[in-house]
């Protein structure tokens, strides 16, 4: 069975991280990664980033570098922007890890281009280039949460609703999105999929009330603050849907990204918290 490898960047002092029996994160100075990539000499900083590196003549580095450099500057491994390899036994596993990494925080960290070790040097595996700020820190608490997310996603991935949400979210958090308005719209659609009722009456009010009640219950957020954010989300979403564009401030974008990410984490672990029955009970509590 072939193994698929994707270089990417995180901040971590770990040399290897086991997520499941078939999914590993290997730092470039891990013996398996050194042999895979064809690294001859390497110097790592205290945070696990590469400060100097050289390669054997047979290294696969040039093949990775060409694609990473030309298609996504944030993953330019020639300039030492990558320090880990995601190793999986199936491409589908890599998609789950990519989604889970984004649910931890809205950073640039995640697989973009990789290849298979089945002997076909041209078999490149591609994701959308990621969008965000900085790189993800992975230490004990983050690793434990990442393992739980990957396990939950593995058990839940074939549910149609999650599959659709994953596809929309991966696009919304990618560098492919043409405008802030369109990015905002994609995230708003996900929130509507999670929080809007099956019936189509009083949608604006129900959206606002459900978000306020839900985030107060599970994150102890001020209901008035969340209700205000929900009102803004619905307004901007409606403007984009009807006019094609809307003014989206940095605060607007940060708010919707944060709310969507936190809601999706809970959805992955327990989708029963997003049913009409649950929401109706929650909203009747007062």
N, C-alpha and C positions, 0 to 999 in steps of 0.2 A: 504493500500500500504506500502510495506517495505521501510525503509530508510537504506542507505548504509553509513558506517562510515569508514574513513581511517585516521589513525594518521600520521602526518608528521611534519616537522620542518620549521619554518620561524622566522625571527626577526621582531617583531611588538609590539607596545604598546597597540594595540586594543585588546579588549576581545572577540569581535565577528565582523565578516565581512559578510555582505549580498551581494552575487554576483547576484543572481536572486531570484525569489519567492520560488524556490525549492533548491537552492544551498547556503550553509552557511559554513563559516570557524569559528570554535568555539575554543577559547583557553581553555586549560584544566581546568582553574579555573572558566569558565563560568558555571552557575548552570546546564544547560542542559548537558554539557560535564561531569561535576562532577558526575551527577546521572547516565549517560550512562556508564562511565568507572568504577564507583564504588570507587571514590576518597573520602577518609576520611578527610585528612588534606593535605594542599598544600601551599608552599611558592614560590612566583614568584619574579624574579629579575626585575629591572626597564625596561629591554629590552623584558620582557615577557617570559624569559626562566625559567624553573623549577630549583629551588635550593634545594627543599626538598619535598617529597611526601610520603603519606601512603595510604593504600587502605582497603576497607571493605573486609570481607571474601568472599562476593559474587561477587567481582570485576571480570570483563572480562580481566583485565590487564594480568594475566598469559597466557591466550590464545594468545593475541597479542604478548607478549614478546617472546614466544617460536619461533614464525615464523619470527619475525623481527630480533631477535638476531642471529638465525642460518643461515638466508639467505641473510641478508644485514646489515653488522656491522654499516653502516652510519645511520641506522634507529633503533638503539638499544635503545628502550624506557626504559629498565631497568636502563641504564646509563643516562637517562634524555635527550636523543637526540631528543625526540618528545615533542612538546608543543601545537600543534593544532590538531583539528579533522576536516576533510572535511566531511560534511554531505550532501548527495544528495538523490534525490528520484529515480534515475535510474543510473545504472552502466555506461551508455553511457555519462551521464553528468559528471561523474568523469573522463572519458577519455578526455573530452574537457577541463576540468580544469587542468588536468595534462599537456596537450599540451600547454595551455595558460601560465602556470607557467614557463615552459621551454622557451617560447618565450619572457618572461620578462627578463630573464637572465639565463645563463648556469650554474645554481647551482645544488646542491643536493636536493633542496626542491621539494617535490612532493609525491603523494600517492604511497605506495608500497603494503602493505597488509592491508585489512580491513575485515569487516564482516557485515552481514545483521541482522536487528533486527526482522526478521520474525519468530524467535523462533528456527531456525536451527543453533545450535552452531557450526556446522562444515562447514557452508557455507562461506568459505573464498573467498575473492575477491582479485585477484592478478594483479599487474603490474610488468613490468620489474624494477629491482633495478636501481636507477638513478646514473649517473656519472657526476662529475664536481667538483667544489671547493666551499667550504663555503655554506652558506644558504641564501635564498632570503630575502631581507628586504621589508616589505610591510607596507607602510604608505600611506598618502592621494594620492599622485600622482601615485604611483604604483597600488594602489587599483582601482583608476579610470580607468587606462589603462587595468587592469585585467578584470574589468567589461565589458569594451568595447570589449575586445578580446573574452570573453566568449559569449557575445551577438552575435558578428559577426560569431563566429564558430557555434553557435546554428542554425543560419539562413543558413549557408553555408555547413554544415557538410556532407550532402548527395551527394555533387558533387564528382564524381569518382576521379578526380585529387587530390582534397584535402584529400580524404580518403587514397589514396596511399601515399601521402606525409606525412601525420600524422603517418602512420605505419612505414615508413622508418625513420622518424625523431625520433620517440620514441625509436626505436632500436639504432640509431646512438648516442643518448644521454644517453644510458643505460650502466650499468656495464657489460652487457653480451657480448659486442663486444670484440673479442679475441685479436686484434692488433690495433695499431694506424693507420696502412695502411688501414685496412678494415673500421675503423671508418671514416677516411678521404674520402674513396671511397663513402660511403653512403651519406655523406654531399655533395660531388661533384655531385652525381646523382640528388639530390634535386635541386641544382643550375642549372643543365642542363635541368631539367623539367621546371624550371621557365624561363630560359633565352635563350635556344637554339630555333632556328626556326623550323618550320615543315619540311622545305626542308633540305636536308642533305649535301649541299655543303658549303665549307668554314666555317666549324663549329668552328674551333679554333679562326679564326679572328672575326667571329660574336659574339662568347662568350665573348671574350676580349672587343670588342667595346661596346656591350650592357651593360655589367657590369659597365664599366667605365662611360658611358653616364648616365645610370640609377642612380648610386650612386652619381654622381655629381648633378643630378637634384633633387633628394629627400633627400640627406644627405649632400650636399655641399662638398663631398669628392674630393680630387685632382684626376682628371681622370688618370694621369700618375701613381699614386700610386695604384689605383684600377686595372688599366690595367696590372701592374706588378704582382699583387696578382693573377689576373685572369689567367695570363700566367702560374704561378706556379701551380695553381689549376689544370689546364688542363694537365700540364706535369705530375704531381704526379698521377692524376687520370688515365692517359693513361698508366703510368708505372705499377701501381697496376693491372689495367685491363689486361695487356699483360704479366706481369712477376709475378704477385701474391704478390709482396711486393715492397715497396719504402721507402726511408728515409723521415720521417716526423718529422720536428723539432717542438718544443713547439710553436715557432712563427707561423709556418705553420698552426698548429692546431688551435691556437687562432684566426688567421685571418679567416679561413674558417668557424669556429663556429660563429664568430661575423657577418660575411657577410650573412651567411645563416639565422641566427636568424632575422636580420633586414629586409632582403628581405621577409621572411615568414610573418612577422608582416604586411607588406604592402599588401602582397598577400591575407591575411585573410580579410583585410578591403576593398580591391578593386582589384579583379583579372583582371580587365580590363587594369591595368597597366602592364600586362605581356602577352599581345597578340602580334602577329607578326605586326599587323597594328600599334599598339602603338610604338613598338620598331623601326620600319622603320621610322616613323615620327620623333621620338626622335633622331635617328642617322643622319637624313638628316638636322637637325637644324644647324649642324656645330659646 
